[in-house]
């Protein structure tokens, strides 16, 4: 398994390098920050001073070389907008986004696995049909619309929760719920279909023949084996939230990575963009390692690889 | 282009798997009729395609006339006429005609993006899968990088560099979806090309182009079309998200996403501005998902009996 992990790490390092190069040049394509940070009628000396201060006067390849050199010690430079190290800004925003991902995927997993297992109990039964329909609906609801309707109903009309902010637990209810709906719908579908195929496996027939109750077969024998595809989908969804819960973070005023990134792009804050892409990529890589470990724990066959 | 959205999608997908004779279409429609949710979904999609095709021709005037006395007019009031049945927007334009007119742009953007990513992804996937070698490796590595780049971020950066015109929005959406088709095609090609009939065709002296077009593509087409149906819903959502963040299509061009974004500022006092176009998006994506789920069951020989067996007893 360590060999497998090592190979994966090399692999990810390769695509991380590609990513870094892409981000560096693409960010610079969006235009010069000087136009944004200085007054329109700023004299040329002022522009040159600004460029010199932030190293934008150097030739592009020199800037890139400096960037790579600083990258080795994980220094992305200071944010133009806030004058603080870019890494600090991203690391401050990261917990909010990670917590959002953790709670929404965690809740979605719990609800969806139980629903999916119960739906597979009697395929095409009444519960299965309702669950399938609801999961399809859940998987196709647009985030921003659910968020808007949620704010409208629960915050504006009923006043159960505040419209935005992150201070108290209640303020997390709505964003987490909004983020959980789509993953929940998707996971129900996957859990249901894998459960149905797992339930026709020989070891389930054996358990049935031995007289193990149906409930124990589903929740003890079959569920463990149906978890692999479920974890894959859940991991994908979690990565999606870490990468871009922009909409939910914007609507609910959450200071997460997604909002930091979109603000940084519009303010041409290159250092923060680069740090943000790098750190989220690393977070997602670590998530994938966790998923691989979960695979190995659940399925002895993958341990050999 | 519009035909890609819904009804025609099930034609080729179902036909390739079922027998190709035209007589199979009638039982298929009968089966569709039996599943009430799938029928509703098909109906919604038909109406949407209809609105996209003829809506702008008839309603552009109604959708652009401003009536300042109908600014943020509440919905369900007949006094202002049918155009204001869903309320008026912040400039006093009727929401219903605006939604209908916006259908064309919304559908056109999603359809173009899905079609271009489908074609480009499939061609590259066929090359990577069939030819392999260093060309295949390069294609695959580039896809990896593209996939590890957060797609929303990619879209944001590209739309900052270039102006967010309709063409660029389509380009960005297509770019982020290419990897899905590429990887699927490649994986399927790798599997299909080892099968007996491909070997037989090779022995019979068929060239690579003939093998790909006549023997491999028909086998993987249903899978790709199913993905495309689901992707259509996904791309619609992505377009709406971009518009919502102010990075999508810009006014005076209008899509459903743009309408939701415009309405967001009036949420507290005029909820209907953002609600209705959002509902339109929701209904269409939901219908696409429902219909493609139904299609999956119909085209899957293992599950198909579930729909067929019910037929005699119910009918």
Interface residues (C-beta under 8 A of the other chain):
Chain A: X14 X15 X16 X18 X19 X22 X23 X26 X27 X29 X30 X31 X124 X132 X133 X136 X137 X139 X140 X141 X142 X143 X144 X145 X148 X149 X151 X152 X156 X243 X244 X246 X247 X250 X261 X262 X265 X266 X277 X280 X281
Chain B: X37 X141 X144 X145 X148 X149 X150 X151 X152 X153 X156 X157 X158 X160 X161 X233 X237 X240 X241 X244 X245 X260 X264 X267 X268 X271 X274 X275 X278 X279 X281 X282 X285 X286 X288 X289 X290 X293 X306
